[in-house]
Amino acid sequence: MTADHIALVCPLDWGIGHATRCVPVIGMLQAQGFKVIVAADKRPYEFFRTEYPEVELMRFPGMKVRYPSGSAMAPAMAATIPALLLSISKEHKLLAKLVKETNARLVVSDNRYGCWHPYVKSVFMTHQLNIQLPSFLKCLSPVLRKINYSFINKYSECWIPDAEDEGGLSGRLSHCIKLPGNCHFIGPLTRFAAQIAEPATLPCPPADIFAMISGPEPQRSKLESIIINQLKKTTYTAIIAGGRTGATGTKVIGDRIHIFPHLSTALMKYYIEKADHVICRSGYSTLMDLAALGKTAILVPTPGQTEQEYLAGRLSKMNIHYAVIQAKFSLEEALMNSKGNKAIVIRNDMSVLKQRIKRLYAQAASLRVR
């Protein structure tokens, strides 16, 4: 390739949330003149392959992570730190090869710590500047933040997908702390920001309950099983989207519970908007999607995932969503307790993102990869 303005977009492959929030970034990059190549693996790769076939794709493997079956997330993740650091080193070396191969002039990394280049403009996108630790490890927070910042400072810029004022959507994850000097709040990002036409055909009618059961295994399957078993004891109609991009096969239980391994963006938006109740994890990308659509939800954070637990608790206290831990999930209680919640609507005019990309485009032409 000989184009001067190629941008590599590299989403983390621990689920599809990092991929979906890259959608508006890709759109803006293209609008400002960049040719985009998505370097991804696993679910993000399948997401772009099926939903955005016009975007060029490259395989870019990341670290293989399997979450514990219990709630002891912190010890389990701590045990993977050596492997994580090795993975970061490997992806940094592989990125250098990809940059040389594609002649890229910009790299946008969504939470992939090794995707910076010394001679190419590199952007790190994250909402987790202040990574949350369990209460018994809070004393280590300053050390972890220092390590986090040391990686972020290797990048030309850090983009925070949140509003800058009043704690935004992410709260203390990216507010109330001193940030690195290269940080810019670019506003919440969602794949639902663009105009999306209603699907021409529907695989099933809208339902009383729409459940998005995404995230890492084995907890994803555990929550799906809990919800299905409790739905069987009710008369509610329900649609369950499993977040398993690339998987096939649908299932119908009793003519009123439809289970899909994955749904397109258009179908997701349609069913979310039509549902009386939404059940989902409290991943940040999902919360940005809900805010864009003005929907409230029943949040069930992934057990032991401190970021999701914090966000669920914070938004529950604000009476925006209702939060319940997976081990105590009761469908009837959740539906009852969520009645008083009032959704928020957050819009992003993309002006800051546009400004940042225009600046990077102007700088890209003068770069020469060594």
N, C-alpha and C positions, 0 to 999 in steps of 0.2 A: 504494500500500500504506500502511496506517495502523498496522500492528502496531508495538509499542514495542520488541520484543526480536527484531529480525532480525539475523542474523549473516551477513556475507559471507565465504566461504571462497575464497581465491585461490591455487591451486597453480601453481607454475612449470610452463611447458609444454615443458620440454626433456626429454621422455620421460614415462612414466607413474608413475615411482617417487614423485614428489612428490604425485601424486594418490592413490595407494594408501595412503600413510601418513596421509593426511587422513581416511580412512574412520573410524577409531576416534575421532578428534577430532569429526567430524560427529555420530557417534552420541552422544557425551557432551554436545555442545552441545544436541542435541535432547532428551536426557534431563533437562537442567537448564532447559528451557523456551524455548530459542531456536528460532526458525524459521530454517532454514538455506537460503541461496541460494549455489550454487557459481558463481563467476565464473571461467571458464576458457576455454581454446582448444585446438585441435589434439587430440593424443592424450588428455590429461586430460578434455577435453570429451566425447570419444567414449566414454571409459571410464565416466564417470558416466551418460551417456545410455543406454548399453546395460546396465550393471550395477545402477544405482540410479535407475530412471526416476521414482521417487516424489520425488526431490530436484529442486527447481527449479533450472534452469540459465540462465546468461546468458553470452553471448560476451564475452570479455575478452582481446583479442589482446595478445601479448607480442612480444618481439624475435625476429626470424627469425635463427637461427644454423645454419650448416653447418660441421661439423667438418672438418679437413683429412684428405685421404686417407692422408697419411703420419703420422709420430709427432711432427711439429713443432707440438705443440699450443700451447705457451706463446707463440711468436711470432705464431701465427695468432690466438689469443685477445687478445693485446696489441693487435693491429691493429684489433680490434673495440671497444676501450674507448670511443672517442668515440661510436660508435653505441649502445653499451650505456648510457652516461650519458644520451644523448638519449632512449632508450627508457624509462629510469627516470623521466625528467621527464614524458614523455607519459603513462605509465601512472598517475603520481601525479595528473595533471590529470583523466584519465578516471575514476579511482577516486572523486574528489570528486563527479563527476556521478552515478556509480552509487550512492554513499551518499545523495545527495539524492533520487535517483529511488526508491530502495527504502526510505528512512527507516531505514537500518541503524544499529544501535547498537554493533556490534562488527565489526571486520575481522580475520580471521586470514589472514596471508600466509605461504605456504610458499616461502621464498627469493625472493619478489618484492620488491625493494628499494624500489619506489615506492608500495607499498600501505599507507601510513600516512596518518592523517587528524588534523588539529590539534584537532578537537572531538569525536572519536569514539575510544573505546578501540581500540587497534590492537595486534596481536600479530604478532611475526616469529618464524617457526619455522625453525630450522636446526641442523645438527650441525657446520657448518663455521665455527667462530669463528676458528680458526687455519688459514687457507687455505694449502694446501701449494703451494710453488713448486719448480721444477726446481733442482737443486743449484747451477747457475751463477747463479741469481737469489736465493739464500737471503738475501743481504744486504738485500734489499728487503722481507723478511717483516715487520719492525716497521712499515714505512710502510703496507703493504697492510692489516695488522691495524688500524692506526689509522683508515684509510679505512673498513674494514668496520664497525668499532665506531661510527664517526660516523653511519652509516646506521641501525644497530641502535638507537642511543640516541634516534632519532626516534620509536620505538615505545614504547607503554606497558609492554609486557613482551616478553621474548625467551624462547621455549620451546625447550629442547634435548631432542630425543627420544633420551635415553640415561640410563643410571644414573649417579649422581654419583660413586660410589666406585670405586677401583681402576682408573681409566682407562676404565671402561665398555667399550662396544663400539667407540666411535669413537677411542679413544686420544688422541693429542695434538691431534686436530682440535678437541676441546672440553675437554681436560683439560691440566693442567700449565701453565696460563697464567692470568693475572688476567683475569677476565671482567667485562663491563659489569654495573653494579649492578642492571639489570632482568632478569637471567637467572634461569631456573628449570629445573632438570632434571626432566622429567616422565616419564622412563622410555621405553624403546623403544616404537615404534608400529608396528603391523602390521595389515593387513587380515584376517589369520588369527586375531586375538585373540578374536573372537566365535565362538560355536558355529556351525559351518557343516555342514549336512547333506550326506551323500554324494550326488553327482549321481544322479538317477533313471535316466538313460541315459548311456552312454559312446560317444563317437565312435570309439574304438578301445580295445583292452585296454591295461592298464598295460605299461610297457616296462622293459627293462634300464636304459636311459639316458633321462633327461629333461633336455633342454637348453632353457634360457630365453635366447634370443638377442635381447636388448633393447638399447636405447640409440640413439645418434645414427648417422645415415648419414654417410659410406658404410661406416664400420667395422662396423656391424651386419650388413650383407649380406656383408661379407668374412669375418667369423667364421662365419656360417651356411654359406657355401660351403665353408670349410675343414673344418668338422665333417661336413657331408654327404659330401664327397669321401672322407674317411677312414672314415666309417661304411660306405660302399659296399664297402670292402675287408675288412670283418669280418662276423661272423654275428650281431652284437648287434641286438636290437630297440630302436627309439628313437622318442621323441616330441620334436619340436622346436616350441616355441611362439615365434613371431616378435615378440611385443610390438607388433604393428602394429594398434592399435585402429582400428576402422572399416573395415579391409581385409577382403576376402572371398576365398573359394577355398582349398581344401585340396589337398594333393598326397601321393601315396603312392608310395614307391620300393621296388620289390621285395617288396611285402607286409609289410615289416618296419620301414620308416622312414616315419613319419607326420609331415607338416609342416603346422602350422596358423598362420595369420597372428596369431591371438590366441585365448586360452582364458579362460573365465570364472574367477572366483575359486574357485568350488567345484571345477572341474576341475583348476585349477592345484594346489590343496591336495591333492587326491586323487592326482594323478600324481606329485607331489613325494614324498609319503609312501610310495607304492608302489614307486618307482624304486630300483634298487640304487645308481645313481650319478646325481648331478646336476651339470650343467655350466652356468655362468652368468657374467655380469659381476660385478664386485665393487662395484656400486653400494650405497650405504648402506641403502636401502629393501629391497633384495634380501637383504642380510645380516641385517637385522632379521627378515624373513620366515623365513629359515633358522633363526635362533636360536629363534623362536617354535615351530617345528616340530621342533627338535632334529635337524636334518639337516646333514651335512657335504657339501661340494661341491668341485668343481674350478673355481677362479676364474681367469678370463681378463680382466684389466682392459682397458678401452678404451685403446688405445695413446696415450700422451702425456697421459692424464687423471691428473694427479698424485694426486688424492684417491683414486681407485680403486687406483692402483699402491701407495700407502701402505697402504691398508686390506688389500689382498691380501697384501702382504709381511708386515704385522704379524700377521695371523691365520694365515698359513702358518708363521711362526716359532713360534707358539703351538700348532702341530699341530692346529688346529681345522679348517682347510681346506688344500687344496693349491693353490698359485698357479703359473701359467706364463704367460709373455708370449705374445701372439697369434702373433708371427712364428716362435716355436719350438714351437708347439702340436703335440703328438703324442698322439693319443688313447690308444694302447696304453701309452705311458710315463706319461701322466697317471693312467690307471686303476691302474697298478702302484704308482706313487709315493704315491697317496692312500690306500692300504690302511690305514696306521697312524693315520690321523686320527681324532680323537674329537670329536664335535659337542658344543656347549654348548647348554643350554636356558635361555632367559631369559624370565621371566614379568614382567608389569607389572599390578599390581592397579588401576592408573589412579587411585589415591587423590590424588596430587598434581595430576593434570590436572583431576579433579573439583573439588578445592579452588580451583584457579585460575579455573575457569569459573564456579563459584558466586559467587566474589568479583566477577568481571566482570559477571555478571548483576545482582547487587545494585546495582552502580554504573551500569548501563546506563539504568535508568529515569529517572535525574536528568539525563541528557544531553540537550542540545538542539542539533541541527545548525544551523549558521548558513549 
